Structures are given as C-alpha cells and as structure tokens.
Amino acid sequence: MNKIKEIIKNPELIEQFLLSKFFYCPFSKNWIPDRTYLKIAYKVKIGRKLNLKNPKAFTEKVQWLKLYDRCSKYTMMVDKYAVKKYVSEKIGKEYVIPLLGGPWKHFDEIDFDILPDQFVLKTTHDSGGIVICKDKSNFNKEHAKQLLTEHLSGCHWKKWREWAYKNVEPQIIAETYMKDYSVEIGKNEEQLTDYKIFCFNGDPKLLFIATDRFSDEETKFDFFDMDYHHLPFMNGHPNANPVPKIPKSIELMKDLAKKLSQGIPQCRVDFYNIGGKVYFGEITMYHYAGLTAIEPYEWDIKIGEMLELP
C-alpha cells in the first residue's frame, strides 16, 4: 500500500508505470483520460515529451487537434460510406468509386449473389478492415467474415484517441474492385498507387506517394513539395528507389483536394490514378495518428509550421 501511495504522489513514477507493458493492455485504454493517454503514447511512439501548451512539431499538433478540434462534420468525412455523398456533392460523383452494396451491420447480411466476380469489402469506421475479392468462385468467406467481424467489433478511435472516428457507425460496404493495369509488379500482380495530398486550411502543401503497399516488398513512402521536388525525410517507411513518377493528373488531384478540404485546419485527401482517371480514396484527419516519427526531426518542425491551429 505504501508503494502505491509513493507512485501516486510521484509523476515520474506514474509515467514509468504507464510506459510499461501495462500501457498496451486493452483495459488501460478505457480508463486513461485522452490527454494523459496521448502524452504517454507520444512518448512511447515518438520518443519525445508531448508539448500541448505550445506545440511546434506536426506530430505534436496532430495530438492537439485530436483533443481540441472536434467539429461534428469530421465524423461524416472519415466515414467511408457517408463521405461518398459529400464528395459527390463537392466535386462530382464521377470521382467516387462505385458502391456495389451495403451498408451492412453484420457480415451475414451481405448478399453475395448481387456482387460481381470481383469486388472489395471494407469497414466504414476504421483502417485495415478490407477484403479484396479477385475471383468470387475462390473467395474465402470464412476468412473474410473473421477479419471484418473483428473490425466491426473493434473500437478504432480509442486506440490512439482519434476523435473523428468515435461516432462513425461500424458497417460494411462493397465497392468496385479497382486496379491500375499500367503498373505491374511481381508476376502480373497489379498494385494501386496512393496519391495523398496534405492540405492546410484548404491549401495543398505536400504530396505523399505510397507504393508497394500490396506487394511482397516493403511499403515505400515518398514526399514532395508542390513543385514536386522530392523531400529528404522518412515517415515510418523507406523512400522508393527510383523515386515515383508524378502523374499527369496531379494538378486535377490538387484542385479536388483543395475543394474537399476547405475550412479544415489540416487533413490528408487521398486519390488513385486508374488509367489516367482520378478517383477519390478517403479523407484522413490524423495522418498515422500523428504517432509515426518524421525523420529527421527538423522536418517534423517544418511541416508543423504549415499547420496553423484554430
């Protein structure tokens, strides 16, 4: 009992306790207040003390936004089902990947008879809840059910306190299977390249290209300024070699991203380029939860300078 009292009275001992394996226990995520939790998470993931009073780094400011910029429309913007209507109204339905079915609250509600031979199933409230079907005759329904049901039952927002996802209803949707025939990797396996544009108060400032996401190779991340100069930093993954080419459609992507991000302090708007045609991917309010280090640190500060907090 005396040891417990000693820990409670000493902030440093509390931090050491919470930084232990106990922090990763699912139970701990439920009772630690958001502000305290993010301070601990930032220390664990980034390796620095989180400054919320006067944040300078981009990763710090993302934590601030989670705590203090809680606009109700963000919930709709990160909902993979609801955002389709928003995007259609803002920039046109021709940029929206067609919906094939849903939303469904449970996997067993899915009517596979209405789906084509190729399709994509994804959960609407989180990241990673996705199943790609390239041949319905060989589709592993049990695996899909296990993965998607697991995601439906998960509390995505709670993991890193990404508030915008808190009130998104967990559902499943089916979308058209998209692939870029102009890009081939391995043995005729297609990959989709993500073109992600960081916008600050509706102003595109950075381009982020993710490659090799679905190949056997390690995923590559590359960043560019708006003059398309390659920027010398990494963010959780190595740079590609050679450096990815900038698509001809990038100016259109920038224009669309600007329209979709108006009135938002910071967000990332993702697109695909399929055979020269642009499709909207998603809007992300918190780039990798702001908990993946930007290295070297000076670039965390430089990007942070682009973000003016409300």
N, C-alpha and C positions, 0 to 999 in steps of 0.2 A: 504493500500500500504506500509506504514512504517513497519507494522508487517511482510509482505512478505520479505522486504529488510533485516529485522533483522534475519529472518530464513535463508536466503540465505548466509549471512555473518557468520553464526554460524554453524560449522559442527555438533555439538552435537544436535542442534535443527533440523537440516536436518535429522539426524539419527532417532531422536524421531518421526519425521513426517512420515518417510518411514516405521518405525516399527509399525505404527498404522494399522488399518484395510485397509487403502488405499493400502498398500503393496499387499494385496491379490486381489485387483481389477484387472481383466484381462487386462484392458487398461494399467495399470502400467507396466506389464511385457513386453510391446512392446517398451517402450522408455527408460527404465533404462539400462545403459550400463552393459555388462556382469559382469565386475569386481565389480562394485558397487552393482549390484543385488545380487551377490553371498556373498558379505560381509554382506549384510543385511539378506539374507536367512540363513547364518550360525549362525548369532547372534540370529535370531528368533528360528531356529530349534535345534541348539546345545547349545545355551546359553553362548557362549564364543565369543570373538573377533577373527576374522579370520586373521591369520598371513600368508600373501602370500610371504613376503620377505624371511622368514626363517621358513617355515612350518615344524612342528615336528610330529604332530598327523596324523594318517592315514586319518581321515576325512578332515583335512586341505589339505593334499597332493592331495586328490581326486579333490578338488576345483582347485588347481594349474594345475592339468592335464587337466581339462576341458578348462582352459584358454590358456594354453601354449603348450600342446602336441596334436597337431591337424594333425595327419597323415591320409592321404586320405583313406588308406585301412581300417581304423576303421569303415567307413561308410558301407562297404561291410560286415564286421564282425558282426555288430549289426542288419543287415537287415535279417530278419527271412527267406526270400526267397533266397537271394543271397548267404547267408552263407552255404547253403546246398552243393553247388558246391565246395566251399572252403574246407569244412570238408571232402567231398568225395575224393578230391584230396590229402588231407593231411593224413588222417587216414583210408579211405576206406568207400565206400557207405553203407556197412553193418551196420555202426553205425548211419546212418541217418534215422530218422523217415520218412517213405514213404510219398511222396507228392501224393495226390489224385486229385488235380485240382488247377487251378489258375496259375499265379496271376490274380486277377480281380481288376479293379479300382473302381468298383461300385458293391454294393450288388446285384442289379438286373441282373448283368451279370452272376451270379452263375447258372450253370446248375445242379440242384439238382437230375436230372434223372441219372447222371453219378456217383453220390455218393452212397456209400453203406448205410446200415441201421444205422451204427454208424460211426461218423466222428467228426473231430474238425475243426472249422473255427477260424482263427486268423488273426489279422492285422500284417503287416510286419515291422512297423516303430515305435512301441511304446510298452508299457507294459499294460496289463489288457484287451486288445482287443481280447477276446477269448470267444467262444461259443462252448459248448460240446453237441453233439447230441448222445444220447444213444438209441434212437428209432425214426427213421425218420417218422413213422406214427403219432407220437405225437409231432413232432418238432414244436416249436412256431417260425415261420418265422418272424412274426411281431416284436417280442421281439429281435430276432437276428438282424434283419435289423436295428432297432432303435439303438441297442448297437454298432454294427460295423460301421454304418454310422456316429455315433457320434465320434467314434475313428478316422475314416478316415478324418474327418474334423478338428480334433484337431491338435495343434502344440506341439507335445510331447516334443521336445528338449527345447522349450522355457521355460517350466515350471520351470526347475531347471538348465537351460543352459547346458544341456548335448550335447555338440557339435557333438559328433559322430553320433547322430540321425538326425542332421539338414538336410542332403541331401538324406535321405532314402525316396524313393517314397512310399507314403501311398497306400497299396494294401491289398487284402485279399487272403489267401491261404487256402486250405483244406488239412488236414493231417489225417493219420490213427489214430483212437482212441486207445490209449494205456492205459492199466490198469494192475496192479500187483495183480494177483489172490492169491499171497502168503500173502497179507496184507489185512485184513478186519477190518472195523470199523463200529460201529453202527449196523444197520440192513442190513448186507451184502452189504454195500456200499464200493467200492474199493477206495483206495487212492494211488496216486503216491508220492513216497518219492523222494525229490530232493537231489542229492549229488553234492555240489557246491565246487569247488576247486579254492582257491586263488593262482594265480601264479604271481611271481615277476621276470621279465626278463627271463621267461621260466622255472622258478624253482618253483614247487609246495611247498607251505609253510603251508597252512591252509586248513582244511576240514570243510565245513559248511553243516549241515544237517537240512533241513526244513521238519517238519511233521505237520499233521493235517491241511494242507492248505485248503482242500476242505471238511472238516467235520464241525459239529456244534460246536466243541470245538475251543478254541483259538489256533492260529498257534503257533508252538514251534520252536525256533531256538537253535541249539547247535553247538559249535565249538570245533575242535580238532586239535592238532598238528600232525605232520607227523609220530609220533609214536603212534598216536591215543589215546593220553591222553586227557580227557575232560578238556576244558579250562574254568576257572571261571569268565566268563563275559557274559553280555547280550547285545543284539543289537535290541532293539525295541520290542522284544517278550520274554516271559519267556523260561527257559530251560524245556525240556521234563522230565517227571518222569514216568517210568525209562528212563535212558539215551538210545538213539537209538543205535542199534547194528551196527557195521561196517560190510558192506557186503564183501563177499569173493572176489568180483570183483573190490575192491577198488584199488588194485595195477595196474590193467589194466586202470582204470579211470585216475590214476595219470600219467601213461605213455602217454595216449592220450592227457591229458591236457597239458603236457609238450610240445608235438609236436605242438599243436594248438596255444600255447601262446609264441612261440619263437619270440624274437625281440620286445616284448611289455613290457613297464615298469611295468604295473600292469593290470591284468584282472581277471575275475572270469569265469571259464568254468564249465557249469552245465551238469549233466548226470542223466539218470534214470537207474535203475536196474530192468528189467522186466523178471521175471522168470529166473534170472541168466544171462540174456543177457544185455549188455550195449548199451544204446542209447544216442546220443548227444542231449542236450536240447537247450542251447544257450550260447553265449559269452556275458558277461556284462562288459562294460568298467568302469562303475562307480557304485559300489555296493551301492544300495539305494541312489544314487546321492551324497553319502558322507554326507548325511544330516539326518541320524538316529544315535543318540548317542550310542557310545560304552561305556558301564559302567561296572566296574569303569573306570575312565579316564586313569589310568595307562596303561590299555590295548590298548587304542587308541594310546598311545605313543609307546608301544611295537610293535604293528602292523605297525605303521608308520616307525619304524626303519628297517622293512623288505623292504620298498619301497624306492628305490634309484631313484630320479627324474633325467630325462635326461638333 
